Amino acid sequence: MIRVRWLAGWSAAFAAVSGWAEVRPAITPAPPASPPGEIRREVFLASPRPGTAVLASAYYTHPRGLDLISMHQWMSRSDTTDVAYVRRSSDHGVTWTLDEEVRTEERRPNGTLRRMLRGGCVDPYTGIFVRFRIEGVLPTDDPLEGLRQWAIHYSASRDGGKTWFVDEQIIHRGPGFSATRPLPGVEIGKTCYMVGDTASVPLFLDDGTLLLPIILTPAGPDGQYVNPGGGYTYTDAAVLRGRWTVDQSRLEWELSARVTGDPARSTRGMDEPTLAELADGRLLMVLRGSNDRKPALPGYRWVAFSRDRGRNWTAPVPWTYADGSAFFSPASCSQLLTHSSGRIFWLGNLTPANPTGNRPRYPFVVGEVDRVSGLLIERSLRVVDDRRPGDGPDLSLSNFSAREDRNTGEIVLHLTRLFARSQGEVRDWTADAEIYRIPVVP
């Protein structure tokens, strides 16, 4: 029996707007909680024109100080970047440099080269800022062709993203690997590897190893991408372990063992992993699952653990609350954020009733993870945003990234409220990139 509860402090107004009141399980609501700290929201970057969404994120570029780099993308169709830009700030985001365009589309003889920015991080041990992107040549410019074409590239900078001393494709170290056969089990043109979203933030271990959570498409007997779950797409998850060379001129990479799902329980496999380190040194990986095209299946978030610094992982199981009770979560990205206090927070979507594939992607919540068990603490959950009066039913609160504010300790969330203006069958991509400031409460 799946046990599902209302979130603490759940708003009856939101439930009425969304229509969930008619479908929620017969359960006993948690007692109302006083709102612990006000969440503030404002526009970070406005939509440039009707029909276009802005997706943005910002990252510190040095181990100390307040210099930031902002990366934002315009989108007007799924899984495609129209154009991307980079800006920098030396005063903690009060002012920004002018936009610098990053080319995201090039015509090639064999198709269209597409690029998509996938976030960045500063190495706390070397001070080097690293950013990531995926790119691939799509023969007919169909985003689904990326499942056979995407590859991950990284760039590195010693001056906060002003110049880049290395820019190259990630390739597994050792003989036999190349740009077309970059990782064990991956052959570009047949299968791919990619960073799923900007919420897939790297994790640094205390020995300087960079862990990059990624997804890969599985291959059938003929080496071609195969979809055993029958959903929209299918992927496995893994971690790329990066180590600087002695002269710190580039990173050398090794692929971990794959985290593979059961296609009978998650129709799109394991997707968009996010990482944190627990109190005993184990690594926690939280994953996106899906019941796409099989809505009778429960829509779960999934979890795996590693005891050997991310080289091998346990088989994924449904992620639960710390008391063992289950909860529902749609197919959407999520992020684990390790705070300077040592606490681990999870940001993503939870739903009071079983989702159908990707929907609904609201409300958006933040909650704390037990550092011993790696499970989600139910009483800590807070609703950050939800569907509001006037929002369309396809509202998507799922394209985001988060960081800790170095001045205040708040969680700074960059999130775009996609499809809020959509009504009926036609999706309206017009959406601003917004910034939320979430106080960290005891």
FIVO-975397 format. One record per residue (C-alpha): x, y, z. Coordinates in steps of 0.05 Angstrom, whole numbers, plus 32768, in hexadecimal, padded with zeros to 4 digits. Example, Ala and Ser with C-alpha at 12.3 -4.5 7.8 and 13.67 -1.06 7.14 Angstrom:
2
80F67FA6809C/81117FEB808F/
//
This chain:
442
800080008000/801D80437FEB/801780768022/801480BE8009/800C80FB8035/7FFF8145802A/803C81718031/804181988072/802581DD8068/800181C98028/7FD68201800C/7F8C81F08002/7F8882297FD0/7FBC82087FA4/7F9881C67FA8/7F5781E67F93/7F7882097F58/7F9A81CA7F3F/7F5C819E7F45/7F81816C7F70/7F4C816F7FA7/7F2181407F7D/7F57810B7F73/7F81810C7FB3/7F8580CC7FDC/7F5980C38019/7F8E80D5804D/7F9580FD808C/7FB48141807E/7FF0815780A6/7FE2819080D6/7FEF81D580B9/803481F280C6/8049823A80CF/807082518092/80B9825080A8/80D8828B8083/80BE82B08047/80D182988001/80DF82D37FD4/80D882D17F88/80E983017F50/80F783017F05/814082F27EF5/813B82F87EA9/80FB83097E84/80E382E37E47/80FF83077E09/80C182FD7DDE/807F82D87DDC/8086828D7DD4/80CC828B7DF3/80E182737E38/812182877E5C/814482517E85/817C826D7EB1/81AD82587EE6/81E7827A7F0B/8225825E7F2D/825F82787F57/829F82777F2F/82D382777F68/82D7824F7FA9/82CE82907FD0/82B082D37FC0/827082E87F9C/828282E67F52/824B82C37F2A/824182A97EE4/81FB82A67EC7/81E982777E8E/81A5827E7E6D/8182825F7E32/814782717E07/811882387DF6/80DA82337DC9/80D681E87DC1/80E481AB7DEC/812C81947DF7/814981CA7DC9/816F820A7DD9/816182437DA9/819B826D7DC1/81C582707E01/81EA82A87E25/821D82B17E5C/822382ED7E8B/825182FB7EC6/824983237F06/827E833C7F37/824C83587F69/8222831B7F7B/81F083257F43/81E1836E7F4E/81FC837E7F09/820D83517ECE/823983567E90/821883587E4C/81FF83167E2F/823482EC7E0B/821482BD7DDA/822582737DDA/821582547D97/81E3821C7D9E/81D3820C7D55/820081FF7D19/81EE81E27CD6/821A81A67CC4/821A817A7C85/81FE81407CAE/81C981687CD5/81C3819E7D0A/81F581A57D42/81D081B57D82/81EF81CC7DC4/81CE81D27E09/81EE81F07E47/81EC81C37E84/820681EC7EBE/824881F57EE2/826E81F17F24/82AD820B7F45/82E181D97F5C/82EC81EA7FA6/833281CC7FA5/835081EA7F66/832482287F5E/831682147F16/82D082217EFB/82B481EA7ECF/827681ED7EA4/825381B77E7B/822A81B27E3C/820D817B7E0F/8212817D7DC4/820381517D89/81F381527D3F/81A981437D34/819D81287CED/815781467CE6/815A81747D22/812A81487D4A/813A814D7D95/812E81027D9D/816A80F67D6E/8194810F7DA8/818B80CC7DCA/81BE80B17D97/81E780F17D8F/81F181187DD0/8237811C7DEE/824F81437E2B/828481797E26/82A481A27E5D/82CA81E47E60/82F881FD7E98/830C82437EAD/833D82607EE0/832282A77EDC/82D9829E7EED/82C0828D7EA7/82E182C67E81/830F82977E5B/8311824C7E54/835282247E54/833381E27E3F/82F481D17E18/82EB81897E04/82BE814D7E01/82BC811F7E3E/82DD80DD7E2B/82EB80A27E58/8336809D7E68/835D80637E4B/836880437E07/832F80347DD7/830580727DE6/82F980AB7DB6/82C780E27DA4/829A80AE7D82/82A480787DB8/82AC80A67DF4/829580787E2E/828D802E7E3A/824C80197E18/8243805B7DF3/824B80657DA8/823680A87D8D/8203809E7D55/81E780617D78/81E380767DC1/81F480B57DE9/820880D27E2C/81F181147E49/81E581407E85/819A813E7E8C/818C81837EA8/81AB81BF7ECB/819581A17F0E/81C781687F03/81FC818D7F2C/8242816E7F34/825B81577F78/82A4815E7F90/82C1812A7FBE/82F6813C7FF3/832D811D7FC8/831E814F7F90/82F7811E7F64/82BF813F7F3D/828081147F36/825381267EFC/820E81047EFC/81FA80F07EB5/81CA80C67E8D/81D880957E54/81AC80727E21/81B080267E23/81C17FFC7DE7/81A07FBD7DCC/81C67F817DAE/81D37FA97D6E/81F37FE27D95/81B980117D85/819180387DB9/8159800E7DD5/811C80227DFE/81067FE67E28/80D3800D7E51/80A880277E18/80A6806F7E33/80B980AE7E0E/810480A17E19/812E80717E42/8170807C7E66/81A0805F7E9A/81C4808B7ECC/820E808D7EE0/824480BB7EFB/828180D67ED7/82BD80DA7F06/82EC81137EF2/8333811E7F0C/836281577EF9/83A481447ED9/83E381557F00/83EB81977EDC/83A081A67EE2/839B81B17E97/835F81837E8E/833281517EB0/833881067EA5/82F780DF7EA9/82DE809A7EBC/8297807F7EB8/8277805E7EF4/824C80207EF0/8207802E7ED5/81C980377F00/819480107ED9/814A800F7EE7/81157FDA7EDE/80ED7FED7E9F/80B07FCB7EBD/80B17FFD7EF7/80CD803C7ED6/80BB80417E8D/80F280747E7D/812880547EA7/8153807C7ED7/815B80C57EC5/817A81077EDC/81A180F17F19/81B781207F51/81EB81137F86/81FD81207FCF/822D81028003/820F80E68042/822A80E88089/824D80A48084/826E80B48041/823C808F8016/822580B27FD8/81DB80BD7FCC/81BE80C07F85/817580D67F7D/815780C77F38/811C80D87F0D/80EE809E7EFB/80AF809C7ED0/806E80797EC5/806780977E80/8034806F7E56/802680427E91/800380717EC1/7FEC80387EEE/803380317F06/8045805D7F42/806E809A7F30/80AB80987F5E/80EC80BC7F6A/812480877F6D/816380807F96/81A7805C7F93/81E4805C7FC0/822F80557FB7/8263803E7FEB/82A080457FBD/82A0808F7FAB/827080897F71/828F80507F4A/8257801E7F58/820F80277F6D/81D87FFF7F8D/819B7FEB7F63/816A80257F65/812C80207F91/80F380517F9D/8108808C7FC8/80DD80948007/80D380C08042/810180B3807E/80CA808A80A0/80C5805C8064/808480768047/807F80827FFC/807080C17FD6/806080D37F8E/808C80FB7F60/808581097F15/80BA80FF7EE0/80E281407EE9/812781557EFD/813B81607F46/817881787F6C/819C81667FAC/81BE81A37FCB/81F2819C8002/81F081D9802E/822C81F88052/820A81E38093/8213819A807E/81C981908072/81B181728031/8174818E800E/814B81717FD4/8126819D7FA3/80F381817F72/80AA816F7F65/807D81467F92/803381377F84/7FFC81217FB4/7FE080F17F7F/800280C27F4E/801E80EA7F13/801780D87ECA/805D80D97EAC/807781207EB0/8036813F7ECB/802781637EF6/806981867F02/804F81AD7F3D/805581BB7F76/809F81C97F7C/80BA81B97FC2/80F981BA7FEC/810681898023/8140816F804D/8162812B8044/817581018080/81C280FF807D/81C480B9809B/818F80948074/818E80BF8035/814280C28037/811580FF8033/80FB811E8074/80B181298069/80A6815D80A0/80DB81898081/80B78192803E/80A481D88028/807D81ED7FEA/80A782207FC3/8076822B7F8A/8037820B7F6F/800282157F3A/7FDF82587F45/7F9D82757F2D/7FA282817EE3/7FDB82507ED7/7FD1821C7EA1/7FCA81D27EB3/800C81C17E91/803381EF7EC0/807A81D37EC7/80A281E77F05/80DC81BA7EF3/811281DE7ECB/814181F87F01/818281F97F26/8193820E7F6E/81CF82257F96/81DD82417FDC/81E4828C7FE4/822982988002/821282D78027/81D082C08045/81D182748043/818E8275801E/818082447FE6/817F826B7FA5/815182497F72/815182597F28/810F823F7F0B/80E5824D7ECE/809982457ED3/809082237E90/804B82207E6F/802A824A7EA5/800882717E6D/7FF382347E45/7FA982267E3D/7F8B81ED7E14/7FB381C47DE2/7FE681FA7DCE/802182047DFC/8039824B7E07/8084824B7E14/808582937E2D/80A582917E72/80D682BA7E9B/8111829E7EC0/810382AB7F09/812D82AA7F48/811382927F8C/8137829D7FCF/812682668001/813C8271804A/815C8234806A/8136822980AB/814881FF80E8/
//
